[in-house]
């Protein structure tokens, strides 16, 4: 943390090992790049009187968000050695105190209300003013406290700006990024040819940041206690994304061991590559269609390498990330057309905008008001239906792209029949306008499907199946909402269990409803890309799986070793269980016999 990092001592050069959550497979070896939590440059402007309340609310939400982050860090600190935990705990308590009606908070609110100053500029102006007073006292202790105030102020600014992107383009090739937290938008800026791996203090294995790391095939370890303590840029680090281990300043023997491990992984990958041209079918001939999930257009090469049948989930948020304005119809169309054309006739399933929760886009800042619980608030299709022009523009771009290759439209976060009816009505209206403009679109219109990612949608699957052409089960959110667990919170990551009996029953109910209605049902959550669960999915009757391209060949290998009847017997045994531990044991025992 700024102002608290101790000077490096000779002991710091000794090999150190830290443990966290391995979220993206692979081994990275390279120099550390510490992404400091320093000051963020912001613009200063006057807000209109009519926007005063919303600006104050925005600042209030930033304070709450900063408190939540500090409380997370304090919880993580308890896992550190006693002396370190105590020292860091005192520091974080002081930072938390500054967020509770302190002079800093009151001063910022006064500047917003009295001078109509934007919140970011008000924070920096107040820090500057407080700093002048501290400097006049010429006291070394108070000078140190001023550093703490600056750190809290910087956290507030970063929260207000939704962690603006930091350029990674200047990093030396092979760097390992070390930071407190990295947002999904930041992850989108990581170039795998330059960034070998990354690690953070915060974050869970099913967070969107973790998903993007897997999608980009960048080894990553998240949720590492005490990560930034004594960390220095330029030191050598090993990131073991499989075991969730970091080794700082590895000894020659350790370095050699991990280099051998990396070569073993490369050999295993080459062996999997032999499966590329073979069909994904079970031992008794049941075909399973394997699709790819992608986050960014540059992943097209990975899809081609994996021989995916198509794109089962294109997350369209990349169009809205790292920008302050909304993309227009033409810009969205140009991006989507390139993707559809690049797939050369293989289907592309495009999910409409799913922001909110952890995936806030700065371009939507004016439309997203502070929420007590963003995961349960205005996000995904709820936001799109509240702002019909947002959805209309995106649907127009998708329909136009559909003239250049097969597309399907996937709607996220559906919870009832009224929402899908509204979406279909808007889609027909948009199609009519495009036809009147003589713009080429598919005829008939592309299939319209929905994400099943809430218990409500799963339980209403029979009704929903009559109103759409396909289902895609998003097991990440379905597990989160069913078990009331924040999948991005490393503190409860151990409770996240996609094969909890409640989750499996919802998947089975959805699959049966889709089968009765004669519509395809796919699974596109992270469970789809884990070979450990492949037998369960096949036994449940899932014939379409969509996953990160890096996982596709491993899942294909598992499918080719499966007998469908045996997988169905496994599911029958699993569905009789009420204990998640027993289910886990049954799955592992089944896989051990493969």
Protein Blocks (a to p, Z undefined) as FASTA:
>chain_A
ZZiaccddfklmpccddddddfbgcddddddddddfbddddddddddfklmmmmmmmmmm
mmmmmmmmmmmmmmmmmmpcfklmmmmmmmmmmmmmmmnopaklmmmmmmmmmnopafkl
mmmmmmmmmmmmmmmnopaklmmmmmmmmmmmmmmmmmmnoppaddfklpcehiacddfb
dcfklmmmpcfklmnbdcdfbdcfkbmklmmmmmnopacdehiehklgopaehiacdddf
knopacehiafklmmmmmmmmmmmmmmmmmmmmmmmpccddfkopacddddddfbfklmm
mmmmnopabdfbdcfklmmgoiabdcdfklmmmmmmmmmmmnnopacddddddeejjlcc
fklmmmmccdfblmlmcghjlmmmmmmmlmmmmmmmmmmmmmnoccddddehiabfklmm
mmmmmmmmmmmmmmmnopacdddddddddddfbfklmmmmmmmmmmccbdcddfklmmmm
mnopafkbmklmmmpcfkbfklmmmmmmmmmmmmmnopacddfbfklmmmklmmmmmmno
pabdcddfklmmmmmmmmmmpcfklmmmmmmmmmmpcbfklmmmmmmmmmmmZZ
